[in-house]
Amino acid sequence: MKVLLIAATAALLLSGCATTKSWSATGGSRSDATVKLSYEYGMFEKPQVNETEAINLATSRCKTWGYTGAEAFGGQTQQCNMSDGMGGCNRWIVTKEYQCTGLGNKDPAAN
């Protein structure tokens, strides 16, 4: 019975839990008309993200530069930002890049 309890506890810990993550603007370029959004998650988390939230945030950033919208380039990058010291990773950062669309106002003085 003890072995079963230990095995069940280990399985629960290793399976992780779904965690809602929010996108944050972490970079971009007005002149290149790009916006980078990111979120972080830990080793035992299963991140759940809202893609509508992401496109709305990217569009909002693009609109401040005079563009009318944003589109995802496609794909995303995942990078370890906290190593466990044994070749594994304890925390990850996921980044997705967006292209601003529509006619952009390249003159900062006009905004």
Biopython code that builds the backbone (N, CA, C, O; Angstrom):
import numpy as np
from Bio.PDB.StructureBuilder import StructureBuilder

atoms = [
    (1, "MET", "N", (0.829, -1.198, 0.000)),
    (1, "MET", "CA", (0.000, 0.000, 0.000)),
    (1, "MET", "C", (0.868, 1.255, 0.000)),
    (1, "MET", "O", (0.573, 2.232, -0.688)),
    (2, "LYS", "N", (1.950, 1.208, 0.790)),
    (2, "LYS", "CA", (2.849, 2.351, 0.869)),
    (2, "LYS", "C", (3.478, 2.659, -0.491)),
    (2, "LYS", "O", (3.606, 3.821, -0.878)),
    (3, "VAL", "N", (3.867, 1.605, -1.209)),
    (3, "VAL", "CA", (4.473, 1.767, -2.528)),
    (3, "VAL", "C", (3.474, 2.398, -3.494)),
    (3, "VAL", "O", (3.843, 3.267, -4.284)),
    (4, "LEU", "N", (2.235, 1.978, -3.440)),
    (4, "LEU", "CA", (1.192, 2.527, -4.299)),
    (4, "LEU", "C", (0.978, 4.010, -4.011)),
    (4, "LEU", "O", (0.824, 4.804, -4.939)),
    (5, "LEU", "N", (0.967, 4.385, -2.747)),
    (5, "LEU", "CA", (0.797, 5.785, -2.363)),
    (5, "LEU", "C", (1.969, 6.629, -2.851)),
    (5, "LEU", "O", (1.771, 7.735, -3.354)),
    (6, "ILE", "N", (3.173, 6.119, -2.707)),
    (6, "ILE", "CA", (4.358, 6.845, -3.175)),
    (6, "ILE", "C", (4.332, 6.984, -4.691)),
    (6, "ILE", "O", (4.645, 8.051, -5.219)),
    (7, "ALA", "N", (3.965, 5.924, -5.394)),
    (7, "ALA", "CA", (3.890, 5.965, -6.853)),
    (7, "ALA", "C", (2.830, 6.958, -7.323)),
    (7, "ALA", "O", (3.062, 7.702, -8.276)),
    (8, "ALA", "N", (1.683, 6.977, -6.672)),
    (8, "ALA", "CA", (0.610, 7.909, -7.040)),
    (8, "ALA", "C", (1.039, 9.349, -6.791)),
    (8, "ALA", "O", (0.766, 10.227, -7.609)),
    (9, "THR", "N", (1.702, 9.598, -5.677)),
    (9, "THR", "CA", (2.185, 10.945, -5.362)),
    (9, "THR", "C", (3.225, 11.390, -6.379)),
    (9, "THR", "O", (3.186, 12.530, -6.843)),
    (10, "ALA", "N", (4.148, 10.512, -6.731)),
    (10, "ALA", "CA", (5.176, 10.836, -7.721)),
    (10, "ALA", "C", (4.546, 11.140, -9.077)),
    (10, "ALA", "O", (4.949, 12.090, -9.747)),
    (11, "ALA", "N", (3.570, 10.348, -9.482)),
    (11, "ALA", "CA", (2.891, 10.578, -10.760)),
    (11, "ALA", "C", (2.184, 11.923, -10.771)),
    (11, "ALA", "O", (2.211, 12.632, -11.777)),
    (12, "LEU", "N", (1.560, 12.276, -9.670)),
    (12, "LEU", "CA", (0.869, 13.556, -9.565)),
    (12, "LEU", "C", (1.853, 14.714, -9.668)),
    (12, "LEU", "O", (1.586, 15.693, -10.366)),
    (13, "LEU", "N", (2.972, 14.615, -8.992)),
    (13, "LEU", "CA", (3.979, 15.674, -9.028)),
    (13, "LEU", "C", (4.610, 15.810, -10.404)),
    (13, "LEU", "O", (4.863, 16.925, -10.860)),
    (14, "LEU", "N", (4.864, 14.706, -11.060)),
    (14, "LEU", "CA", (5.509, 14.747, -12.365)),
    (14, "LEU", "C", (4.570, 15.177, -13.480)),
    (14, "LEU", "O", (5.026, 15.668, -14.513)),
    (15, "SER", "N", (3.280, 15.003, -13.292)),
    (15, "SER", "CA", (2.331, 15.364, -14.339)),
    (15, "SER", "C", (2.138, 16.869, -14.442)),
    (15, "SER", "O", (1.747, 17.359, -15.501)),
    (16, "GLY", "N", (2.397, 17.609, -13.387)),
    (16, "GLY", "CA", (2.246, 19.056, -13.414)),
    (16, "GLY", "C", (0.795, 19.473, -13.365)),
    (16, "GLY", "O", (-0.111, 18.641, -13.352)),
    (17, "CYS", "N", (0.593, 20.767, -13.338)),
    (17, "CYS", "CA", (-0.772, 21.265, -13.308)),
    (17, "CYS", "C", (-0.920, 22.399, -14.310)),
    (17, "CYS", "O", (0.016, 23.160, -14.558)),
    (18, "ALA", "N", (-2.109, 22.494, -14.877)),
    (18, "ALA", "CA", (-2.394, 23.551, -15.839)),
    (18, "ALA", "C", (-2.378, 24.896, -15.128)),
    (18, "ALA", "O", (-3.010, 25.071, -14.086)),
    (19, "THR", "N", (-1.653, 25.834, -15.703)),
    (19, "THR", "CA", (-1.518, 27.161, -15.126)),
    (19, "THR", "C", (-1.762, 28.197, -16.211)),
    (19, "THR", "O", (-1.129, 28.154, -17.266)),
    (20, "THR", "N", (-2.667, 29.120, -15.962)),
    (20, "THR", "CA", (-2.930, 30.188, -16.916)),
    (20, "THR", "C", (-1.797, 31.198, -16.879)),
    (20, "THR", "O", (-1.410, 31.675, -15.812)),
    (21, "LYS", "N", (-1.270, 31.516, -18.049)),
    (21, "LYS", "CA", (-0.183, 32.487, -18.175)),
    (21, "LYS", "C", (-0.647, 33.632, -19.057)),
    (21, "LYS", "O", (-1.412, 33.436, -20.002)),
    (22, "SER", "N", (-0.175, 34.825, -18.738)),
    (22, "SER", "CA", (-0.510, 36.008, -19.532)),
    (22, "SER", "C", (0.701, 36.445, -20.342)),
    (22, "SER", "O", (1.836, 36.394, -19.867)),
    (23, "TRP", "N", (0.444, 36.872, -21.556)),
    (23, "TRP", "CA", (1.497, 37.396, -22.420)),
    (23, "TRP", "C", (1.903, 38.786, -21.948)),
    (23, "TRP", "O", (1.070, 39.544, -21.452)),
    (24, "SER", "N", (3.172, 39.117, -22.100)),
    (24, "SER", "CA", (3.690, 40.458, -21.812)),
    (24, "SER", "C", (4.542, 40.901, -22.990)),
    (24, "SER", "O", (5.230, 40.091, -23.610)),
    (25, "ALA", "N", (4.491, 42.196, -23.294)),
    (25, "ALA", "CA", (5.354, 42.737, -24.344)),
    (25, "ALA", "C", (6.785, 42.769, -23.813)),
    (25, "ALA", "O", (7.051, 43.360, -22.766)),
    (26, "THR", "N", (7.699, 42.133, -24.537)),
    (26, "THR", "CA", (9.086, 42.045, -24.080)),
    (26, "THR", "C", (10.084, 42.588, -25.090)),
    (26, "THR", "O", (11.292, 42.534, -24.859)),
    (27, "GLY", "N", (9.598, 43.104, -26.193)),
    (27, "GLY", "CA", (10.516, 43.658, -27.184)),
    (27, "GLY", "C", (9.778, 44.012, -28.447)),
    (27, "GLY", "O", (8.558, 43.878, -28.543)),
    (28, "GLY", "N", (10.538, 44.464, -29.404)),
    (28, "GLY", "CA", (9.965, 44.834, -30.683)),
    (28, "GLY", "C", (10.699, 46.013, -31.267)),
    (28, "GLY", "O", (11.632, 46.547, -30.668)),
    (29, "SER", "N", (10.267, 46.411, -32.444)),
    (29, "SER", "CA", (10.918, 47.508, -33.147)),
    (29, "SER", "C", (9.887, 48.269, -33.962)),
    (29, "SER", "O", (9.192, 47.699, -34.803)),
    (30, "ARG", "N", (9.804, 49.547, -33.703)),
    (30, "ARG", "CA", (8.887, 50.389, -34.476)),
    (30, "ARG", "C", (9.307, 50.414, -35.940)),
    (30, "ARG", "O", (8.466, 50.287, -36.830)),
    (31, "SER", "N", (10.609, 50.576, -36.195)),
    (31, "SER", "CA", (11.081, 50.679, -37.578)),
    (31, "SER", "C", (10.929, 49.366, -38.345)),
    (31, "SER", "O", (10.721, 49.380, -39.558)),
    (32, "ASP", "N", (11.029, 48.232, -37.648)),
    (32, "ASP", "CA", (10.825, 46.934, -38.295)),
    (32, "ASP", "C", (9.368, 46.488, -38.236)),
    (32, "ASP", "O", (8.998, 45.486, -38.848)),
    (33, "ALA", "N", (8.545, 47.226, -37.504)),
    (33, "ALA", "CA", (7.118, 46.924, -37.331)),
    (33, "ALA", "C", (6.916, 45.535, -36.732)),
    (33, "ALA", "O", (6.109, 44.746, -37.224)),
    (34, "THR", "N", (7.661, 45.247, -35.660)),
    (34, "THR", "CA", (7.530, 43.956, -34.983)),
    (34, "THR", "C", (7.314, 44.150, -33.490)),
    (34, "THR", "O", (7.780, 45.124, -32.898)),
    (35, "VAL", "N", (6.603, 43.208, -32.898)),
    (35, "VAL", "CA", (6.350, 43.189, -31.452)),
    (35, "VAL", "C", (6.657, 41.783, -30.960)),
    (35, "VAL", "O", (6.252, 40.802, -31.585)),
    (36, "LYS", "N", (7.373, 41.679, -29.836)),
    (36, "LYS", "CA", (7.655, 40.381, -29.223)),
    (36, "LYS", "C", (6.879, 40.271, -27.921)),
    (36, "LYS", "O", (6.916, 41.174, -27.085)),
    (37, "LEU", "N", (6.173, 39.152, -27.757)),
    (37, "LEU", "CA", (5.428, 38.864, -26.538)),
    (37, "LEU", "C", (5.996, 37.599, -25.909)),
    (37, "LEU", "O", (6.417, 36.683, -26.615)),
    (38, "SER", "N", (6.005, 37.552, -24.578)),
    (38, "SER", "CA", (6.569, 36.395, -23.877)),
    (38, "SER", "C", (5.764, 36.056, -22.634)),
    (38, "SER", "O", (4.998, 36.872, -22.122)),
    (39, "TYR", "N", (5.958, 34.825, -22.162)),
    (39, "TYR", "CA", (5.486, 34.396, -20.840)),
    (39, "TYR", "C", (6.489, 33.380, -20.307)),
    (39, "TYR", "O", (7.235, 32.772, -21.075)),
    (40, "GLU", "N", (6.501, 33.201, -18.991)),
    (40, "GLU", "CA", (7.397, 32.249, -18.338)),
    (40, "GLU", "C", (6.579, 31.154, -17.663)),
    (40, "GLU", "O", (5.436, 31.370, -17.261)),
    (41, "TYR", "N", (7.183, 29.984, -17.548)),
    (41, "TYR", "CA", (6.540, 28.916, -16.783)),
    (41, "TYR", "C", (7.593, 28.011, -16.159)),
    (41, "TYR", "O", (8.723, 27.915, -16.640)),
    (42, "GLY", "N", (7.196, 27.353, -15.081)),
    (42, "GLY", "CA", (8.094, 26.478, -14.340)),
    (42, "GLY", "C", (8.026, 25.037, -14.802)),
    (42, "GLY", "O", (7.163, 24.650, -15.590)),
    (43, "MET", "N", (8.963, 24.251, -14.287)),
    (43, "MET", "CA", (9.135, 22.860, -14.689)),
    (43, "MET", "C", (7.872, 22.016, -14.489)),
    (43, "MET", "O", (7.587, 21.144, -15.309)),
    (44, "PHE", "N", (7.127, 22.252, -13.437)),
    (44, "PHE", "CA", (5.955, 21.431, -13.141)),
    (44, "PHE", "C", (4.648, 22.073, -13.600)),
    (44, "PHE", "O", (3.570, 21.586, -13.260)),
    (45, "GLU", "N", (4.729, 23.154, -14.364)),
    (45, "GLU", "CA", (3.533, 23.825, -14.866)),
    (45, "GLU", "C", (3.260, 23.396, -16.302)),
    (45, "GLU", "O", (4.182, 23.112, -17.065)),
    (46, "LYS", "N", (1.998, 23.356, -16.650)),
    (46, "LYS", "CA", (1.564, 23.154, -18.026)),
    (46, "LYS", "C", (0.868, 24.454, -18.425)),
    (46, "LYS", "O", (-0.310, 24.650, -18.127)),
    (47, "PRO", "N", (1.604, 25.346, -19.105)),
    (47, "PRO", "CA", (1.054, 26.675, -19.378)),
    (47, "PRO", "C", (-0.148, 26.643, -20.319)),
    (47, "PRO", "O", (-0.157, 25.935, -21.326)),
    (48, "GLN", "N", (-1.148, 27.420, -19.965)),
    (48, "GLN", "CA", (-2.328, 27.632, -20.792)),
    (48, "GLN", "C", (-2.332, 29.117, -21.136)),
    (48, "GLN", "O", (-2.389, 29.960, -20.241)),
    (49, "VAL", "N", (-2.273, 29.442, -22.422)),
    (49, "VAL", "CA", (-2.239, 30.843, -22.834)),
    (49, "VAL", "C", (-3.419, 31.151, -23.737)),
    (49, "VAL", "O", (-3.952, 30.274, -24.415)),
    (50, "ASN", "N", (-3.810, 32.401, -23.731)),
    (50, "ASN", "CA", (-4.930, 32.869, -24.528)),
    (50, "ASN", "C", (-4.363, 33.577, -25.757)),
    (50, "ASN", "O", (-3.813, 34.673, -25.649)),
    (51, "GLU", "N", (-4.498, 32.950, -26.918)),
    (51, "GLU", "CA", (-3.955, 33.533, -28.150)),
    (51, "GLU", "C", (-4.697, 34.805, -28.554)),
    (51, "GLU", "O", (-4.117, 35.681, -29.195)),
    (52, "THR", "N", (-5.964, 34.911, -28.189)),
    (52, "THR", "CA", (-6.711, 36.142, -28.472)),
    (52, "THR", "C", (-6.129, 37.300, -27.673)),
    (52, "THR", "O", (-5.998, 38.411, -28.187)),
    (53, "GLU", "N", (-5.779, 37.039, -26.413)),
    (53, "GLU", "CA", (-5.121, 38.056, -25.586)),
    (53, "GLU", "C", (-3.813, 38.501, -26.240)),
    (53, "GLU", "O", (-3.492, 39.689, -26.244)),
    (54, "ALA", "N", (-3.062, 37.552, -26.790)),
    (54, "ALA", "CA", (-1.778, 37.868, -27.420)),
    (54, "ALA", "C", (-1.960, 38.765, -28.638)),
    (54, "ALA", "O", (-1.272, 39.778, -28.766)),
    (55, "ILE", "N", (-2.872, 38.409, -29.527)),
    (55, "ILE", "CA", (-3.062, 39.216, -30.736)),
    (55, "ILE", "C", (-3.603, 40.598, -30.389)),
    (55, "ILE", "O", (-3.257, 41.583, -31.041)),
    (56, "ASN", "N", (-4.452, 40.673, -29.362)),
    (56, "ASN", "CA", (-4.969, 41.979, -28.931)),
    (56, "ASN", "C", (-3.858, 42.855, -28.366)),
    (56, "ASN", "O", (-3.815, 44.053, -28.645)),
    (57, "LEU", "N", (-2.962, 42.275, -27.575)),
    (57, "LEU", "CA", (-1.844, 43.035, -27.015)),
    (57, "LEU", "C", (-0.900, 43.493, -28.119)),
    (57, "LEU", "O", (-0.466, 44.645, -28.126)),
    (58, "ALA", "N", (-0.579, 42.598, -29.052)),
    (58, "ALA", "CA", (0.303, 42.961, -30.162)),
    (58, "ALA", "C", (-0.332, 44.058, -31.018)),
    (58, "ALA", "O", (0.344, 45.008, -31.412)),
    (59, "THR", "N", (-1.618, 43.927, -31.302)),
    (59, "THR", "CA", (-2.324, 44.942, -32.087)),
    (59, "THR", "C", (-2.310, 46.285, -31.378)),
    (59, "THR", "O", (-2.098, 47.320, -32.010)),
    (60, "SER", "N", (-2.533, 46.276, -30.073)),
    (60, "SER", "CA", (-2.507, 47.513, -29.292)),
    (60, "SER", "C", (-1.148, 48.196, -29.387)),
    (60, "SER", "O", (-1.070, 49.409, -29.580)),
    (61, "ARG", "N", (-0.078, 47.415, -29.251)),
    (61, "ARG", "CA", (1.277, 47.977, -29.373)),
    (61, "ARG", "C", (1.499, 48.550, -30.762)),
    (61, "ARG", "O", (2.054, 49.640, -30.905)),
    (62, "CYS", "N", (1.067, 47.819, -31.788)),
    (62, "CYS", "CA", (1.243, 48.287, -33.160)),
    (62, "CYS", "C", (0.456, 49.568, -33.421)),
    (62, "CYS", "O", (0.933, 50.462, -34.119)),
    (63, "LYS", "N", (-0.745, 49.653, -32.861)),
    (63, "LYS", "CA", (-1.574, 50.846, -33.069)),
    (63, "LYS", "C", (-0.930, 52.093, -32.474)),
    (63, "LYS", "O", (-1.118, 53.192, -32.996)),
    (64, "THR", "N", (-0.168, 51.937, -31.379)),
    (64, "THR", "CA", (0.511, 53.115, -30.812)),
    (64, "THR", "C", (1.571, 53.649, -31.768)),
    (64, "THR", "O", (1.985, 54.803, -31.652)),
    (65, "TRP", "N", (2.009, 52.824, -32.705)),
    (65, "TRP", "CA", (2.989, 53.247, -33.706)),
    (65, "TRP", "C", (2.322, 53.665, -35.015)),
    (65, "TRP", "O", (3.011, 53.992, -35.982)),
    (66, "GLY", "N", (0.992, 53.657, -35.054)),
    (66, "GLY", "CA", (0.286, 54.090, -36.245)),
    (66, "GLY", "C", (-0.127, 52.976, -37.193)),
    (66, "GLY", "O", (-0.712, 53.250, -38.240)),
    (67, "TYR", "N", (0.162, 51.732, -36.855)),
    (67, "TYR", "CA", (-0.267, 50.609, -37.689)),
    (67, "TYR", "C", (-1.711, 50.254, -37.328)),
    (67, "TYR", "O", (-2.238, 50.716, -36.316)),
    (68, "THR", "N", (-2.340, 49.433, -38.161)),
    (68, "THR", "CA", (-3.750, 49.121, -37.927)),
    (68, "THR", "C", (-3.990, 47.758, -37.290)),
    (68, "THR", "O", (-5.089, 47.498, -36.799)),
    (69, "GLY", "N", (-2.993, 46.888, -37.287)),
    (69, "GLY", "CA", (-3.192, 45.556, -36.723)),
    (69, "GLY", "C", (-1.884, 44.819, -36.541)),
    (69, "GLY", "O", (-0.805, 45.402, -36.647)),
    (70, "ALA", "N", (-1.993, 43.515, -36.261)),
    (70, "ALA", "CA", (-0.812, 42.664, -36.077)),
    (70, "ALA", "C", (-1.147, 41.236, -36.474)),
    (70, "ALA", "O", (-2.285, 40.788, -36.339)),
    (71, "GLU", "N", (-0.136, 40.529, -36.965)),
    (71, "GLU", "CA", (-0.267, 39.115, -37.314)),
    (71, "GLU", "C", (0.929, 38.363, -36.754)),
    (71, "GLU", "O", (2.050, 38.871, -36.765)),
    (72, "ALA", "N", (0.690, 37.158, -36.265)),
    (72, "ALA", "CA", (1.787, 36.329, -35.765)),
    (72, "ALA", "C", (2.643, 35.861, -36.938)),
    (72, "ALA", "O", (2.121, 35.515, -37.998)),
    (73, "PHE", "N", (3.951, 35.852, -36.742)),
    (73, "PHE", "CA", (4.849, 35.317, -37.764)),
    (73, "PHE", "C", (4.646, 33.818, -37.933)),
    (73, "PHE", "O", (4.865, 33.278, -39.017)),
    (74, "GLY", "N", (4.238, 33.159, -36.888)),
    (74, "GLY", "CA", (4.093, 31.704, -36.907)),
    (74, "GLY", "C", (5.194, 31.084, -36.065)),
    (74, "GLY", "O", (6.364, 31.449, -36.178)),
    (75, "GLY", "N", (4.808, 30.163, -35.238)),
    (75, "GLY", "CA", (5.783, 29.527, -34.362)),
    (75, "GLY", "C", (6.144, 30.400, -33.177)),
    (75, "GLY", "O", (5.723, 31.552, -33.068)),
    (76, "GLN", "N", (6.934, 29.817, -32.299)),
    (76, "GLN", "CA", (7.393, 30.527, -31.114)),
    (76, "GLN", "C", (8.708, 29.906, -30.681)),
    (76, "GLN", "O", (9.028, 28.783, -31.069)),
    (77, "THR", "N", (9.463, 30.630, -29.881)),
    (77, "THR", "CA", (10.723, 30.098, -29.365)),
    (77, "THR", "C", (10.577, 29.826, -27.880)),
    (77, "THR", "O", (9.853, 30.527, -27.172)),
    (78, "GLN", "N", (11.266, 28.812, -27.426)),
    (78, "GLN", "CA", (11.267, 28.453, -26.004)),
    (78, "GLN", "C", (12.720, 28.357, -25.566)),
    (78, "GLN", "O", (13.523, 27.659, -26.186)),
    (79, "GLN", "N", (13.050, 29.066, -24.491)),
    (79, "GLN", "CA", (14.432, 29.114, -24.031)),
    (79, "GLN", "C", (14.478, 28.916, -22.523)),
    (79, "GLN", "O", (13.656, 29.466, -21.790)),
    (80, "CYS", "N", (15.436, 28.135, -22.071)),
    (80, "CYS", "CA", (15.615, 27.924, -20.635)),
    (80, "CYS", "C", (16.158, 29.208, -20.019)),
    (80, "CYS", "O", (17.134, 29.771, -20.515)),
    (81, "ASN", "N", (15.535, 29.670, -18.948)),
    (81, "ASN", "CA", (16.069, 30.840, -18.262)),
    (81, "ASN", "C", (16.397, 30.550, -16.800)),
    (81, "ASN", "O", (16.682, 31.470, -16.034)),
    (82, "MET", "N", (16.359, 29.264, -16.406)),
    (82, "MET", "CA", (16.825, 28.861, -15.074)),
    (82, "MET", "C", (17.201, 27.379, -15.121)),
    (82, "MET", "O", (16.344, 26.501, -15.020)),
    (83, "SER", "N", (18.486, 27.125, -15.274)),
    (83, "SER", "CA", (18.991, 25.755, -15.338)),
    (83, "SER", "C", (18.931, 25.102, -13.966)),
    (83, "SER", "O", (19.015, 25.775, -12.938)),
    (84, "ASP", "N", (18.784, 23.773, -13.962)),
    (84, "ASP", "CA", (18.792, 23.057, -12.684)),
    (84, "ASP", "C", (20.201, 22.613, -12.295)),
    (84, "ASP", "O", (20.384, 21.976, -11.257)),
    (85, "GLY", "N", (21.197, 22.944, -13.119)),
    (85, "GLY", "CA", (22.581, 22.611, -12.816)),
    (85, "GLY", "C", (22.983, 21.206, -13.222)),
    (85, "GLY", "O", (24.144, 20.826, -13.071)),
    (86, "MET", "N", (22.038, 20.427, -13.735)),
    (86, "MET", "CA", (22.348, 19.051, -14.140)),
    (86, "MET", "C", (21.935, 18.796, -15.591)),
    (86, "MET", "O", (21.668, 17.656, -15.973)),
    (87, "GLY", "N", (21.883, 19.845, -16.384)),
    (87, "GLY", "CA", (21.522, 19.700, -17.788)),
    (87, "GLY", "C", (20.045, 19.855, -18.075)),
    (87, "GLY", "O", (19.635, 19.813, -19.235)),
    (88, "GLY", "N", (19.240, 20.032, -17.046)),
    (88, "GLY", "CA", (17.800, 20.232, -17.216)),
    (88, "GLY", "C", (17.442, 21.698, -17.031)),
    (88, "GLY", "O", (18.321, 22.553, -16.919)),
    (89, "CYS", "N", (16.172, 21.975, -17.002)),
    (89, "CYS", "CA", (15.709, 23.353, -16.882)),
    (89, "CYS", "C", (14.561, 23.440, -15.877)),
    (89, "CYS", "O", (13.652, 22.610, -15.889)),
    (90, "ASN", "N", (14.611, 24.444, -15.011)),
    (90, "ASN", "CA", (13.552, 24.665, -14.019)),
    (90, "ASN", "C", (12.529, 25.701, -14.466)),
    (90, "ASN", "O", (11.370, 25.637, -14.054)),
    (91, "ARG", "N", (12.938, 26.662, -15.309)),
    (91, "ARG", "CA", (12.022, 27.701, -15.795)),
    (91, "ARG", "C", (12.299, 27.959, -17.265)),
    (91, "ARG", "O", (13.443, 27.946, -17.719)),
    (92, "TRP", "N", (11.220, 28.192, -17.992)),
    (92, "TRP", "CA", (11.294, 28.458, -19.422)),
    (92, "TRP", "C", (10.676, 29.814, -19.730)),
    (92, "TRP", "O", (9.785, 30.278, -19.020)),
    (93, "ILE", "N", (11.162, 30.448, -20.805)),
    (93, "ILE", "CA", (10.514, 31.646, -21.334)),
    (93, "ILE", "C", (10.136, 31.341, -22.785)),
    (93, "ILE", "O", (10.952, 30.862, -23.571)),
    (94, "VAL", "N", (8.894, 31.629, -23.111)),
    (94, "VAL", "CA", (8.365, 31.394, -24.453)),
    (94, "VAL", "C", (8.114, 32.757, -25.085)),
    (94, "VAL", "O", (7.496, 33.627, -24.472)),
    (95, "THR", "N", (8.594, 32.940, -26.311)),
    (95, "THR", "CA", (8.459, 34.221, -27.003)),
    (95, "THR", "C", (7.844, 33.999, -28.377)),
    (95, "THR", "O", (8.182, 33.053, -29.088)),
    (96, "LYS", "N", (6.935, 34.893, -28.725)),
    (96, "LYS", "CA", (6.264, 34.852, -30.020)),
    (96, "LYS", "C", (6.382, 36.244, -30.638)),
    (96, "LYS", "O", (6.208, 37.251, -29.953)),
    (97, "GLU", "N", (6.675, 36.292, -31.927)),
    (97, "GLU", "CA", (6.866, 37.581, -32.593)),
    (97, "GLU", "C", (5.704, 37.874, -33.543)),
    (97, "GLU", "O", (5.175, 36.981, -34.205)),
    (98, "TYR", "N", (5.330, 39.137, -33.585)),
    (98, "TYR", "CA", (4.207, 39.597, -34.405)),
    (98, "TYR", "C", (4.671, 40.691, -35.352)),
    (98, "TYR", "O", (5.539, 41.498, -35.017)),
    (99, "GLN", "N", (4.078, 40.706, -36.542)),
    (99, "GLN", "CA", (4.335, 41.741, -37.541)),
    (99, "GLN", "C", (3.182, 42.737, -37.505)),
    (99, "GLN", "O", (2.019, 42.349, -37.618)),
    (100, "CYS", "N", (3.498, 44.009, -37.350)),
    (100, "CYS", "CA", (2.465, 45.045, -37.434)),
    (100, "CYS", "C", (2.006, 45.137, -38.885)),
    (100, "CYS", "O", (2.807, 45.001, -39.809)),
    (101, "THR", "N", (0.719, 45.367, -39.074)),
    (101, "THR", "CA", (0.155, 45.432, -40.419)),
    (101, "THR", "C", (-0.534, 46.770, -40.632)),
    (101, "THR", "O", (-0.797, 47.507, -39.681)),
    (102, "GLY", "N", (-0.820, 47.073, -41.884)),
    (102, "GLY", "CA", (-1.450, 48.342, -42.213)),
    (102, "GLY", "C", (-0.382, 49.412, -42.381)),
    (102, "GLY", "O", (0.803, 49.154, -42.174)),
    (103, "LEU", "N", (-0.794, 50.578, -42.748)),
    (103, "LEU", "CA", (0.153, 51.667, -42.965)),
    (103, "LEU", "C", (0.618, 52.229, -41.637)),
    (103, "LEU", "O", (-0.186, 52.703, -40.835)),
    (104, "GLY", "N", (1.890, 52.174, -41.416)),
    (104, "GLY", "CA", (2.452, 52.704, -40.175)),
    (104, "GLY", "C", (2.914, 54.124, -40.356)),
    (104, "GLY", "O", (3.406, 54.506, -41.417)),
    (105, "ASN", "N", (2.751, 54.904, -39.304)),
    (105, "ASN", "CA", (3.249, 56.272, -39.303)),
    (105, "ASN", "C", (4.677, 56.223, -38.789)),
    (105, "ASN", "O", (4.895, 56.033, -37.592)),
    (106, "LYS", "N", (5.643, 56.391, -39.665)),
    (106, "LYS", "CA", (7.055, 56.270, -39.300)),
    (106, "LYS", "C", (7.585, 57.512, -38.588)),
    (106, "LYS", "O", (8.704, 57.494, -38.077)),
    (107, "ASP", "N", (6.807, 58.581, -38.546)),
    (107, "ASP", "CA", (7.251, 59.827, -37.914)),
    (107, "ASP", "C", (6.787, 59.859, -36.465)),
    (107, "ASP", "O", (5.598, 60.056, -36.215)),
    (108, "PRO", "N", (7.708, 59.668, -35.478)),
    (108, "PRO", "CA", (7.307, 59.656, -34.071)),
    (108, "PRO", "C", (6.660, 60.963, -33.623)),
    (108, "PRO", "O", (5.853, 60.959, -32.694)),
    (109, "ALA", "N", (6.997, 62.076, -34.262)),
    (109, "ALA", "CA", (6.437, 63.371, -33.867)),
    (109, "ALA", "C", (4.960, 63.477, -34.234)),
    (109, "ALA", "O", (4.239, 64.308, -33.683)),
    (110, "ALA", "N", (4.516, 62.642, -35.157)),
    (110, "ALA", "CA", (3.124, 62.708, -35.602)),
    (110, "ALA", "C", (2.173, 62.021, -34.633)),
    (110, "ALA", "O", (0.966, 62.252, -34.703)),
    (111, "ASN", "N", (2.678, 61.181, -33.728)),
    (111, "ASN", "CA", (1.808, 60.474, -32.776)),
    (111, "ASN", "C", (1.643, 61.242, -31.507)),
    (111, "ASN", "O", (0.944, 60.791, -30.600)),
]
sb = StructureBuilder()
sb.init_structure("model")
sb.init_model(0)
sb.init_chain("A")
sb.init_seg("    ")
for serial, (resi, resn, name, xyz) in enumerate(atoms, 1):
    if name == "N":
        sb.init_residue(resn, " ", resi, " ")
    sb.init_atom(name, np.array(xyz, "f"), 0.0, 1.0, " ", f" {name:<3s}", serial, name[0])
structure = sb.get_structure()
